[in-house]
Amino acid sequence: MASMIHEHDAASPSSASATMPCPNEEGLEQELCAALEESLGSAHGFDSDGFEYESLAHLWNVEGNRTPAPAADTPGWYSDALNYWDKCDPSVDGMLGGFGLISTEDCLGSKQFLAKVKTLRPGLGNERVVDCGAGIGRVTKFLLGPLFHDLHLLEQSPPLIAKAPEYLGPEMSSRATFICSGMQAFSPPVGTYDVVWIQWVIGHLTDADLVSFLKRCSEALKPSGVICIKDNTFASDFKAREHDGSTEHFCVDREDSSMTRSPNYFEAIFNFAGFQVILKERQKNFPEELFPVYIYALA
């Protein structure tokens, strides 16, 4: 039977417990920022309103001090994202920002990618998978559900996760556990998953919370398990600015409170968190007006 779990306090769930970030290691933010600056050089970016972040430290200083929405108990970066997704239409088109037409090609590319990962890691099992940022369950229904037996769907928006059982249908829902929580608050048990699948959602995590989340997911993997991340990437020309020599590596979307990182930015974070990229591919046959989409398998 399907089950619905609210993270941290299943007896009395609240939006705060499902979105409040797990504590990070002391000094992680400063150490990570220094490591990224060393790897990327001086990095700057901008948001969708034209505001310019002069450095990674400036980025997270600004966003870390953003005022939460009224009555929100979590940081503004996360409460704004939750408010956005709570209002989205619970449909494939809503999950894909009006680009529902790419869903079939998307899942085909992901299926082919997973088949290649399997050849690289013959011990990779198919017992249990978690779909992070699952929304209504699009990726689970068309990609993960046919490939894995036990299905966990992680989604912090109550209206979206509530729609998932109906969207998946009785058979697939009977194999599913629905977890109402944000990634930043998710601490899965050790040795639980064959695959952690994270698609079009990782940009909602701050750098420090991303590192901590990946480390928690690593502990939750079975011995031959992998973490797969599929997301937009920022296509920078990496031309240095004349006045300070810094290069552009990210952009922030004010509407949904997320960021798009360059491939170099992603890979510097993976390296800092102690992961090896065992496979990396660019998704093919997407509309040219979209960001370049890459899939990473980490171990």
Residue pairs with C-beta under 8 A, 6 or more apart in sequence:
1 174
2 165
2 173
2 174
2 176
2 177
2 178
3 177
3 178
4 161
4 178
4 180
5 177
5 178
5 179
5 180
5 181
6 13
6 14
6 17
6 18
6 179
6 180
6 181
7 13
7 17
7 18
7 179
7 180
7 181
7 185
7 186
7 187
8 17
8 18
8 20
8 181
8 185
9 17
13 180
15 73
15 74
15 82
15 158
16 73
16 74
17 185
18 156
18 180
18 181
18 182
18 185
19 74
19 78
19 79
19 82
19 156
19 181
19 182
19 184
19 185
20 73
20 74
20 184
20 185
21 74
21 75
21 78
21 182
21 184
21 185
21 206
21 209
21 212
22 184
22 185
22 186
22 187
22 209
22 212
22 216
24 208
24 209
24 211
24 212
25 212
28 208
28 211
28 212
29 60
29 207
29 208
32 207
32 208
32 211
32 269
32 272
33 56
33 57
33 60
33 207
35 268
35 272
36 43
36 56
36 207
36 265
36 268
36 269
36 272
37 43
37 55
37 56
37 57
39 264
39 268
39 271
39 272
40 247
40 249
40 264
40 265
40 268
41 245
41 246
41 247
42 55
42 244
42 245
42 246
42 247
43 55
43 56
43 246
43 247
43 248
43 249
43 250
43 265
44 52
44 53
44 54
44 55
44 241
44 246
44 247
44 248
44 249
45 52
45 53
45 59
45 234
45 248
45 249
45 250
45 251
45 252
45 259
46 52
46 53
46 248
46 251
46 252
47 53
47 251
47 252
47 253
47 254
48 251
48 252
48 253
48 254
48 255
49 254
53 59
53 62
53 250
53 252
54 246
55 246
56 207
59 250
59 252
60 206
60 207
60 208
63 76
63 77
63 206
63 252
64 75
64 77
64 206
66 75
66 76
66 77
66 80
67 76
68 74
68 75
68 76
68 79
68 80
69 76
69 79
69 80
69 83
72 79
73 79
74 82
76 257
77 206
77 257
78 182
78 184
78 204
78 257
80 256
80 257
81 204
81 256
81 257
81 258
82 156
82 157
82 182
84 255
84 256
84 257
85 135
85 156
85 157
85 160
85 256
86 157
86 158
86 159
86 160
88 94
88 95
88 157
88 160
90 135
90 136
90 159
90 160
90 163
90 167
91 100
91 136
92 100
92 103
92 136
92 138
93 99
93 100
95 135
95 136
95 138
96 102
96 103
96 138
96 200
99 287
99 290
102 286
102 287
102 290
103 138
103 142
104 142
105 283
105 284
105 285
105 286
106 283
106 286
107 139
107 142
107 143
109 281
109 283
109 284
109 285
109 295
110 139
110 143
110 199
110 228
110 230
110 295
111 143
111 147
113 228
113 279
113 281
113 295
113 297
114 143
114 147
114 195
114 228
116 279
116 281
117 124
117 226
117 228
117 278
117 279
117 297
118 124
120 278
120 279
120 297
121 224
121 226
121 278
121 299
122 224
123 223
123 224
124 194
124 195
124 224
124 225
124 226
125 194
125 222
125 224
125 225
126 147
126 148
126 149
126 194
127 148
127 149
127 150
127 194
127 222
128 148
128 149
128 150
128 151
128 152
128 192
128 193
128 194
129 144
129 147
129 148
129 150
129 151
129 152
129 193
129 194
129 195
129 196
129 197
130 152
130 153
130 154
130 179
130 188
130 192
130 193
130 195
130 196
130 197
131 137
131 139
131 140
131 144
131 151
131 152
131 153
131 154
131 197
131 199
132 154
132 183
132 186
132 196
132 197
132 198
132 199
132 201
133 154
133 155
133 183
133 198
133 199
133 200
133 201
133 202
133 204
134 140
134 153
134 154
134 155
134 160
134 161
134 164
135 155
135 157
135 160
135 164
136 160
136 161
136 163
136 164
136 167
137 153
137 164
137 167
137 168
137 176
138 167
139 197
139 199
140 151
140 153
140 164
140 168
140 172
140 176
141 167
141 168
141 169
141 172
143 197
144 151
144 195
144 197
145 151
145 168
145 172
145 175
148 194
148 195
149 175
150 175
150 177
151 172
151 175
151 176
151 177
152 176
152 177
152 179
152 193
153 161
153 164
153 176
153 177
153 178
153 179
154 179
154 181
154 183
154 186
155 161
155 164
155 178
155 179
155 180
155 181
156 180
156 181
156 182
156 183
156 185
158 180
161 178
161 179
161 180
164 173
164 176
164 178
165 173
165 176
165 178
168 176
179 186
182 204
183 198
183 201
183 202
183 204
183 205
183 209
183 213
184 205
184 206
184 209
184 213
186 213
186 216
187 216
188 216
188 217
188 220
189 220
190 219
190 220
191 220
191 221
191 222
192 220
192 221
192 222
193 217
193 220
193 221
193 222
193 225
194 221
194 222
194 224
194 225
194 226
195 225
195 226
195 227
195 228
196 217
196 220
196 221
196 225
196 226
196 227
196 228
197 228
197 230
198 227
198 228
198 229
198 230
198 231
199 229
199 230
199 231
200 230
200 231
200 232
201 231
202 210
202 229
202 231
203 231
203 232
203 253
203 258
203 259
203 260
203 261
204 256
204 257
204 258
205 213
207 269
210 269
210 273
211 269
211 272
211 273
214 227
214 269
214 270
214 273
214 275
214 298
215 273
215 274
217 227
218 227
218 273
218 274
218 275
221 227
225 299
226 278
226 297
226 298
226 299
227 275
227 297
227 298
227 299
228 295
228 296
228 297
228 298
229 266
229 295
229 296
229 298
230 283
230 293
230 294
230 295
230 296
231 260
231 266
231 293
231 294
232 260
232 290
232 291
232 292
232 293
233 260
233 261
233 262
233 263
233 266
233 291
233 292
233 293
233 294
234 248
234 249
234 250
234 251
234 260
234 261
234 262
234 265
234 291
235 262
235 291
235 292
236 247
236 248
236 249
236 262
237 248
238 247
238 248
239 247
239 248
240 246
240 247
241 247
248 262
249 261
249 262
249 264
249 265
250 259
250 260
250 261
250 262
250 265
251 259
251 260
252 258
252 259
253 259
253 260
260 291
261 269
263 294
266 294
266 296
267 277
270 277
270 296
270 298
275 298
275 299
276 298
276 299
277 296
277 297
277 298
278 297
278 298
278 299
279 295
279 296
279 297
280 294
280 295
280 296
280 297
281 294
281 295
282 292
282 293
282 294
282 295
283 293
283 294
283 295
286 293
